[in-house]
Amino acid sequence: MTTPRRLWPVLVCLMIVMLLGAIDQTASAPALPHIAGEFGGLEVMPLIVVAYLGAATASMPAYGKLGDRFGRRPLLLIAIGLFTAGALAAALAGSLPVFIGARIVQGLGGGGLMLGAQAVIGEIVSPRERGRYLGWIGMVYVIAAVGGPVVGGLVIQTVGWRWIFIGYLPLAVLAYVLTLRTIGLPMPRVRRPFDVLGAASIAVLIAGVVATASLTATASLTATGAGWPVAATLLAVIAIAAVCWVVTAVRAADPVIPLRLFRDAAFSVPVGVSFLIGVALFGTISFLPAVVQLGFGVSPVVAASTVTIAMGGVIVTMTASGRIISRTGRYRVFPIVGTAMAAIGLGLLGAVRTDTPIWAAALVLLVMGAGVGFVMQVMLLVAQNAVTHDNLGVATSTVVFVRQVGATVGVAVTGALINLQTAGVPADAYLAAAVPVLGYGAGVLVVAFVLTILLPARPLRTSAGAVEAPHSAVVERSGETT
């Protein structure tokens, strides 16, 4: 199937929307030590990262289900608006609570950006053809991975970290206008009752996990006295929310995340692997620039290049595997090879020291990134292929949502371990104390490797979601079917 010429404006719009969400996580990474230093000290870095990731994660299931119910475009516009408001508030924040609140609002929008764009792609491009568009999706990550950290570092050195968030505003306006003008998928005609209790239970569950993770990451729960009642309260909230979610998932007419989908290994395995990839990848790249900057005493720009190298490996293999999958229809080998490569690369990263040659450290990062590139988007493709069109948003949101849960857990645990390992350590010994923590993710990826072996091999569908659905067969504003 060839993409119609007039479909390209839609794809360009979606790439800009995804860029808006992707670049935030890379451009702000080198700013972490500066933001934390201004608002309270390096120990609050995990809290800053987890605030955004937690909000983005908690909102994803609702975005997916509401997109299935009300259409993709309205949800994308809401997400862009929230992201923009949060970015502006972050730029103007004068205290840590205000900044954290701004990042939460921005995260609520960011969760809808990445999810909504990928759900629209699922509507207009078939699973078989979608593989070759992973290269175009990869271009977004190239720009974010290469440009984000460098631009972020330069902004910090010249006008200050606040201008990173101000810089998102023109891109957000462009994304909003293009979404209005190019995305015109018909509104779904069948609207089942929305599982409000289920969505609320998931949000509370994730909020509890994020709060616990944040306090753990900042070592607040390690103290005696008041810390333990707080921990017990949070654990009780998590348990109650989890029970409520399971009950609604069983009893609701149209649950936010239907449990029946997990009976299919073509859905459950990608979800599990995505969680583990989130733990290992984001737990590493979120702190890698800060660890390198503090450990080697280099500039923010140089430290940010470490993320660029790793993400460069992601893009190369993501693009290559996507093209091969579109040509052959076979996908199973890539996640198996990818998880093995990523585990080896991350394990070697934990052995890096101050006397390690630069080329060797760069090679380790490339291997790790290349392995992740073979896995991350393929898991989404396989899960989308495993469900019917009416569950496309659910499949997309579940995979991305669970990956973000993994990212939140990974950031929190990695941050807590780094704080624990580096407490009282002199500056010239920081790298030796902190880097081994980054290598712990290799064990997580070994588990992911075992799961990928259980992944079934199935034919990829050759029709797009919008074509399969009886109520929506065209991208109205592009004037073409797929």
C-alpha positions in Angstrom: 0.0 0.0 0.0 1.4 3.4 -1.0 0.7 6.4 1.1 -1.4 9.0 -0.8 0.4 12.2 -1.5 -2.1 14.3 0.4 -1.6 12.1 3.5 1.8 13.6 4.0 0.5 16.8 5.7 -1.1 14.6 8.3 2.2 12.7 8.9 4.1 16.0 9.1 1.7 17.3 11.7 2.0 14.1 13.8 5.8 14.3 13.6 5.7 17.8 15.0 3.3 16.8 17.7 5.6 13.9 18.7 8.6 16.2 18.6 7.0 18.5 21.1 6.6 15.6 23.5 9.9 14.0 22.8 12.2 17.0 22.9 11.1 18.0 26.4 12.6 14.9 27.9 16.0 15.4 26.1 16.3 19.2 26.2 15.5 19.4 29.9 17.9 16.6 31.0 21.1 18.7 31.0 19.2 21.4 33.0 18.4 19.1 35.9 21.4 20.0 38.0 20.8 23.7 37.5 17.1 23.5 38.2 17.7 21.4 41.3 20.4 23.7 42.5 18.2 26.7 42.3 15.2 25.0 44.0 16.7 23.0 46.8 19.7 20.8 45.9 20.7 17.8 43.8 18.6 15.5 45.9 15.4 16.8 44.4 16.4 15.8 40.8 14.4 12.6 40.9 11.4 14.5 42.1 11.6 16.9 39.2 11.8 14.1 36.7 9.2 11.9 38.2 6.6 14.8 38.4 6.4 15.0 34.6 6.6 11.3 34.0 4.0 10.5 36.6 1.5 12.9 35.3 2.1 11.8 31.7 1.7 8.2 32.7 -1.5 8.6 34.8 -3.3 10.4 31.9 -2.5 8.0 29.1 -5.2 5.4 29.7 -7.9 8.1 29.7 -6.5 9.6 26.5 -6.5 6.3 24.8 -10.1 5.4 25.7 -11.5 8.9 25.2 -9.8 9.0 21.8 -11.6 5.8 20.9 -14.9 7.4 22.1 -14.7 11.0 20.9 -12.1 10.9 18.2 -8.3 11.6 18.1 -8.2 15.3 17.2 -10.1 16.8 20.2 -7.8 14.9 22.6 -4.7 16.0 20.7 -5.8 19.7 20.9 -6.4 19.4 24.7 -3.0 17.8 25.2 -1.2 20.5 23.3 -3.0 23.1 25.4 -2.1 21.5 28.7 1.5 21.0 27.6 1.8 24.7 26.6 0.3 26.0 29.8 2.6 23.8 31.9 5.7 24.9 30.0 4.9 28.6 30.4 4.2 28.1 34.1 7.5 26.2 34.5 9.4 29.0 32.9 7.9 31.5 35.3 8.1 29.4 38.5 9.7 31.0 41.5 9.7 28.0 43.9 10.0 24.3 43.8 6.3 23.6 44.5 5.2 25.9 41.7 7.7 24.3 39.3 6.6 20.8 40.3 3.0 21.8 39.7 3.9 23.2 36.3 5.7 20.0 35.3 2.6 18.0 36.4 0.4 20.1 34.1 2.9 19.8 31.3 3.1 16.0 31.9 -0.7 15.8 31.6 -0.4 17.3 28.2 2.8 15.4 27.2 1.1 12.0 27.9 -1.5 12.9 25.3 1.0 14.1 22.7 2.9 11.0 22.2 -0.1 8.7 22.6 -2.4 10.6 20.4 0.0 10.9 17.5 0.8 7.2 17.5 -2.9 6.3 17.7 -3.6 8.5 14.7 -0.9 6.7 12.8 -2.6 3.5 13.7 -5.8 4.8 12.2 -4.3 5.8 8.8 -1.5 3.3 8.2 -1.8 -0.5 8.2 0.4 -2.6 10.6 2.3 -4.1 7.6 3.1 -0.7 6.1 3.6 1.0 9.5 6.9 -0.6 9.8 8.5 1.5 7.1 7.1 4.7 8.7 9.0 3.9 11.9 11.9 5.6 10.0 9.9 8.8 9.8 8.9 8.4 13.5 12.6 7.8 14.1 13.4 11.2 12.5 11.5 12.8 15.4 13.7 11.0 17.9 16.8 12.0 15.9 15.9 15.6 16.1 15.0 15.3 19.8 18.0 13.2 20.7 20.6 15.1 18.8 19.1 18.6 18.9 17.4 18.5 22.3 20.4 18.0 24.6 22.7 20.3 22.6 20.2 23.1 22.4 19.3 22.6 26.0 22.9 22.8 27.0 23.5 25.9 24.9 20.4 27.6 26.3 21.6 26.9 29.9 25.1 28.4 29.2 23.7 31.5 27.5 20.3 32.7 28.7 19.4 30.2 31.4 17.3 27.1 31.9 14.0 28.9 31.9 14.3 29.6 28.2 14.2 25.9 27.4 10.5 25.9 28.4 9.8 29.2 26.7 11.2 27.7 23.5 8.5 25.1 23.4 5.8 27.7 22.9 6.3 28.5 19.1 6.4 24.7 18.4 3.3 24.2 20.4 1.4 26.9 18.4 2.5 25.3 15.2 1.4 21.9 16.3 -2.0 23.2 17.4 -2.6 25.0 14.0 -1.6 21.9 12.0 -3.7 19.6 14.1 -6.7 21.8 13.4 -6.0 22.0 9.6 -4.8 18.5 8.7 -6.3 15.8 11.0 -9.9 15.1 10.2 -10.7 11.5 11.1 -14.5 11.1 11.4 -15.9 11.0 14.9 -16.8 7.5 16.1 -20.5 6.8 15.8 -20.7 4.2 18.6 -20.0 5.6 22.1 -20.0 3.1 24.9 -20.3 4.4 28.5 -16.9 5.8 29.7 -15.4 3.9 32.6 -15.0 6.9 34.8 -14.3 4.9 38.0 -11.7 2.8 36.1 -9.9 5.9 34.8 -10.0 7.5 38.2 -8.7 4.4 39.9 -5.8 4.1 37.5 -4.9 7.8 38.0 -5.0 7.5 41.8 -3.0 4.2 41.5 -0.3 5.9 39.4 -0.3 9.0 41.6 0.3 6.8 44.6 3.1 5.0 42.9 4.7 8.2 41.7 4.4 9.8 45.2 6.0 6.7 46.8 8.7 6.6 44.1 9.4 10.3 44.5 9.8 10.0 48.3 11.9 6.9 47.9 14.1 8.6 45.3 14.7 11.6 47.6 15.3 9.2 50.5 12.4 10.7 52.5 11.1 7.3 53.4 14.4 6.1 54.8 14.1 8.4 57.9 12.4 7.2 61.0 9.4 8.8 62.6 7.0 10.6 60.3 8.3 8.9 57.1 6.9 5.5 57.9 3.2 6.6 58.4 3.4 8.5 55.1 4.8 5.3 53.5 2.0 3.2 55.0 -0.7 5.7 53.9 0.6 5.7 50.3 0.8 1.9 50.2 -2.8 1.7 51.4 -3.9 4.2 48.7 -2.1 2.1 46.1 -3.7 -1.1 47.3 -7.2 0.4 47.4 -6.9 2.0 43.9 -5.6 -1.3 42.5 -8.5 -3.3 43.8 -11.0 -0.7 42.5 -9.4 -0.8 39.1 -9.5 -4.6 38.9 -13.2 -4.6 40.0 -14.1 -2.0 37.3 -12.1 -3.8 34.7 -14.1 -6.9 35.4 -17.5 -5.3 35.7 -17.5 -2.2 33.5 -19.3 -2.4 30.1 -16.2 -0.9 28.4 -13.3 -0.8 30.8 -10.4 1.6 30.3 -8.0 -1.3 30.0 -9.9 -4.6 29.3 -8.2 -7.5 31.1 -9.3 -9.9 28.4 -6.6 -8.4 26.1 -3.9 -9.8 28.3 -5.0 -13.4 27.5 -3.3 -13.0 24.1 0.5 -13.3 24.3 0.8 -11.0 21.2 -0.6 -8.3 23.5 0.6 -9.2 27.0 4.3 -9.9 26.0 4.7 -6.4 24.3 3.2 -4.8 27.4 5.6 -6.6 29.7 8.6 -5.9 27.6 7.6 -2.3 27.3 7.5 -1.9 31.0 11.0 -3.4 31.4 12.4 -1.2 28.6 11.0 1.8 30.3 12.6 0.9 33.6 16.0 0.3 32.1 16.1 3.0 29.4 14.7 6.0 31.2 16.3 5.1 34.5 19.6 5.4 32.6 19.2 8.4 30.2 17.4 10.6 32.8 20.5 10.7 35.0 23.3 10.0 32.5 24.0 13.6 31.6 24.0 14.7 35.3 26.3 11.8 36.3 28.7 12.6 33.5 28.7 16.3 34.2 29.3 15.9 37.9 31.7 12.9 37.5 33.9 14.3 34.8 33.4 18.0 35.5 32.4 18.7 31.8 30.0 21.3 30.4 26.3 20.6 30.1 26.7 20.4 26.3 29.3 17.7 26.5 27.4 15.8 29.1 24.2 16.0 27.0 26.0 14.4 24.1 25.9 11.0 25.9 22.2 10.9 25.5 22.6 11.9 21.8 25.0 9.0 21.2 22.6 6.5 22.9 19.5 7.8 21.0 21.5 7.8 17.8 21.8 4.1 18.1 18.1 3.8 18.8 17.2 5.7 15.6 19.5 3.7 13.3 18.1 0.3 14.3 14.5 1.6 14.6 14.6 2.8 11.0 16.4 -0.3 9.7 14.1 -2.8 11.5 11.0 -0.9 10.4 11.9 -1.1 6.7 12.7 -4.8 7.0 9.5 -5.5 8.8 7.5 -3.7 6.0 9.3 -5.7 3.4 9.1 -9.1 5.0 6.2 -8.9 7.4 8.4 -10.6 10.1 9.2 -8.9 13.4 9.9 -11.5 16.1 13.7 -11.7 15.7 14.2 -7.9 16.3 13.1 -7.7 20.0 15.0 -10.9 20.8 18.3 -9.5 19.4 17.5 -6.0 20.7 17.0 -7.0 24.3 20.2 -9.0 24.3 22.2 -6.1 22.8 20.7 -3.6 25.2 21.5 -5.8 28.2 25.1 -6.2 27.2 25.5 -2.5 26.5 23.9 -1.4 29.8 26.0 -4.0 31.7 29.2 -2.6 30.1 28.1 1.0 30.9 28.2 0.1 34.6 31.9 -0.7 34.2 32.9 2.8 32.8 35.5 4.7 34.9 37.3 7.9 34.5 40.2 6.2 32.7 37.9 4.5 30.2 38.7 5.6 26.6 36.1 7.9 25.2 35.6 5.8 22.1 34.9 2.7 24.3 32.3 4.6 26.3 30.7 5.9 23.1 30.6 2.4 21.7 28.9 1.0 24.8 26.2 3.7 24.5 25.7 2.9 20.9 25.2 -0.8 21.5 22.7 -0.1 24.3 20.8 2.4 22.1 20.8 0.1 19.1 19.4 -2.7 21.1 16.5 -0.5 22.4 15.8 0.6 18.8 15.1 -3.0 17.8 12.5 -3.3 20.5 10.6 -0.2 21.5 8.4 0.7 18.5 8.1 -2.9 17.4 6.3 -3.7 20.7 3.8 -1.1 19.9 3.3 -2.4 16.4 2.8 -5.9 17.5 0.2 -4.9 20.2 -1.7 -2.8 17.8 -1.8 -5.6 15.3 -3.2 -8.0 18.0 -6.4 -6.0 18.6 -9.4 -4.9 16.6 -10.0 -1.3 15.6 -12.3 -0.5 18.4 -9.4 -1.3 20.8 -6.7 0.5 18.9 -6.5 3.4 21.3 -6.6 1.0 24.3 -3.7 -1.0 22.8 -1.7 2.1 22.0 -2.3 3.7 25.4 -1.6 0.5 27.4 1.8 -0.1 25.8 2.9 3.5 26.0 1.3 3.8 29.5 3.0 0.8 30.9 6.3 1.9 29.4 5.9 5.2 31.2 5.1 3.4 34.4 8.4 1.5 33.9 10.1 4.9 33.2 8.7 6.4 36.4 9.8 3.4 38.5 13.2 3.3 36.8 13.8 7.0 37.4 12.8 6.7 41.1 14.8 3.6 41.8 17.8 4.8 39.9 17.7 8.2 41.6 17.3 6.6 45.1 20.3 4.3 44.5 22.4 7.1 43.1 21.6 9.3 46.1 22.4 6.3 48.4 25.7 5.5 46.7 27.0 9.1 46.5 26.0 10.3 49.9 29.1 11.7 51.6 31.3 10.8 48.6 33.9 13.5 47.6 33.4 15.1 44.2 36.4 13.3 42.6 34.9 9.9 43.5 31.3 10.7 42.3 31.6 8.8 39.0 32.9 5.7 40.5 30.0 5.7 43.0 27.2 6.6 40.6 28.0 4.8 37.3 27.6 1.2 38.6 24.0 2.1 39.5 23.3 2.7 35.8 24.5 -0.8 35.0 22.0 -2.4 37.2 19.4 -2.1 34.5 21.1 -4.9 32.6 19.4 -7.4 34.9 16.0 -5.9 34.0 16.8 -6.3 30.3 17.7 -10.0 30.8 14.1 -10.5 32.0 12.9 -8.7 28.9 15.0 -11.0 26.7 13.3 -14.0 28.2 9.9 -12.5 27.6 10.6 -11.8 23.9 11.3 -15.5 23.3 7.6 -16.1 24.2 6.4 -13.5 21.6 4.2 -15.2 19.0 4.9 -14.6 15.3 1.7 -13.5 13.4 1.0 -12.0 10.0 0.7 -8.2 10.1 -2.6 -6.8 8.8 -2.5 -5.0 5.4 -5.4 -2.6 6.1 -5.4 0.5 8.2 -7.6 0.9 11.3 -9.8 3.6 9.7 -10.4 1.3 6.7 -11.4 -1.6 9.0 -13.8 0.4 11.0 -17.3 0.6 9.5 -17.8 4.1 10.7 -14.6 5.8 9.5 -12.9 5.1 6.3 -11.2 8.4 5.3 -9.0 11.1 6.5 -11.5 13.8 5.6 -9.2 16.8 5.4 -6.6 15.0 3.4 -9.3 13.8 1.0 -7.8 10.3 0.6 -8.2 6.8 2.0 -5.4 4.6 3.0 
